[in-house]
Amino acid sequence: MHYTKYVYKLTPEAFYSFLADYGKGVEVLSEGESWVEFALYEPLEGLTPVQVLEVQVLPPERVFRPIKVKELVVLPHWLKPVVIRQGVAFGTGLHPSTRLCLELLQEFLQEGWSVLDVGTGTGILAIACKRLGAGRVVAIDTDPQAVQECRHNAQENCLQVECLLSRPELVEEKFDLLVANLELNIFREELPFLKRLFRKVGIFSGLYGEGELKEFTKLLGLKPAKIRGSQGWRALAVSL
Ligand SMILES: C[S@@+](CC[C@H](N)C(=O)[O-])C[C@H]1O[C@@H](n2cnc3c(N)ncnc32)[C@H](O)[C@@H]1O
């Protein structure tokens, strides 16, 4: 964005008297015993600027970053927070397999889509989906402690996620998107059920190395739309 910047020079007395009347902030550029040089982004009536500059202002995304002051975090409005209370369930976002899912979700999930998160742990992916604008989000896990933590975290984020103690073979509906961060030995058993649970996009993570990825894609029998990797971990998305 471009702005016109007006630079003025006044005696200190004239400047401070102007400032008291002006009622808004100005940018003081330099100050001496007999002058104050200052700038503002509008012309002043009755005063001739010493300089008029065209300045480029960086977009807010380039300058406004999250700020942490002790326990307070101030976030720019365009960032989407996911608050997690770590208990015993998996899913703080520190593990690459979780982060790869978070990346793929941002590439594939569309506003209003229904989502099934299989093996939700803390609920991190389900909560992220809701934050990204998903419609109905159901999160399942076989561990009762994880279901409890998922419920708590969803509440903490003031988001509605249905957190259920369940496994893929017991789910009877289809969802627009399925996300599952599990392990190859679990996928070996669950993949036939998981494949029946999504109608648009499936995101699968928790595979370590090329060997596991190869075996998984063979079991899946679908061509990945995207494969992502980090620190040896692999995740993929398939589109139907
Ligand atoms: C690696 S953690 C993923 C947690 C979280 N979704 C994340 O991405 O950080 C896998 C979770 O799947 C759950 N799980 C294992 N086998 C499962 C199954 N057959 N059906 C549903 N959940 C399962 C575990 O209890 C665990 O909470």
The ligand as a MOL file (V3000), in Angstrom:
LIG
                    3D

  0  0  0     0  0            999 V3000
M  V30 BEGIN CTAB
M  V30 COUNTS 27 29 0 0 0
M  V30 BEGIN ATOM
M  V30 1 C -0.5800 -40.9740 16.6430 0
M  V30 2 S -1.9890 -40.6270 17.5910 0 CHG=1
M  V30 3 C -2.6590 -39.2540 16.6850 0
M  V30 4 C -3.2530 -38.1640 17.5610 0
M  V30 5 C -3.6600 -36.9040 16.8170 0
M  V30 6 N -4.6970 -37.1850 15.8550 0
M  V30 7 C -2.4870 -36.2560 16.1200 0
M  V30 8 O -2.4750 -36.2400 14.8720 0
M  V30 9 O -1.5810 -35.7230 16.7750 0 CHG=-1
M  V30 10 C -3.0270 -41.9950 17.2010 0
M  V30 11 C -4.3000 -42.1300 18.0100 0
M  V30 12 O -5.0850 -43.1510 17.4260 0
M  V30 13 C -5.7310 -43.9110 18.4210 0
M  V30 14 N -6.0370 -45.2260 17.8350 0
M  V30 15 C -5.2350 -46.3010 17.7250 0
M  V30 16 N -5.8710 -47.2870 17.0610 0
M  V30 17 C -7.0830 -46.8220 16.7140 0
M  V30 18 C -8.1980 -47.3550 15.9840 0
M  V30 19 N -8.1670 -48.5840 15.4880 0
M  V30 20 N -9.2920 -46.5820 15.8150 0
M  V30 21 C -9.3330 -45.3140 16.3090 0
M  V30 22 N -8.3200 -44.7780 17.0090 0
M  V30 23 C -7.1950 -45.4970 17.2030 0
M  V30 24 C -4.7440 -43.9090 19.5910 0
M  V30 25 O -5.4050 -44.1380 20.8030 0
M  V30 26 C -4.1380 -42.5020 19.4600 0
M  V30 27 O -4.8460 -41.5850 20.2790 0
M  V30 END ATOM
M  V30 BEGIN BOND
M  V30 1 1 1 2
M  V30 2 1 2 3
M  V30 3 1 2 10
M  V30 4 1 3 4
M  V30 5 1 4 5
M  V30 6 1 5 6
M  V30 7 1 5 7
M  V30 8 2 7 8
M  V30 9 1 7 9
M  V30 10 1 10 11
M  V30 11 1 11 12
M  V30 12 1 11 26
M  V30 13 1 12 13
M  V30 14 1 13 14
M  V30 15 1 13 24
M  V30 16 1 14 15
M  V30 17 1 14 23
M  V30 18 2 15 16
M  V30 19 1 16 17
M  V30 20 1 17 18
M  V30 21 2 17 23
M  V30 22 1 18 19
M  V30 23 2 18 20
M  V30 24 1 20 21
M  V30 25 2 21 22
M  V30 26 1 22 23
M  V30 27 1 24 25
M  V30 28 1 24 26
M  V30 29 1 26 27
M  V30 END BOND
M  V30 END CTAB
M  END
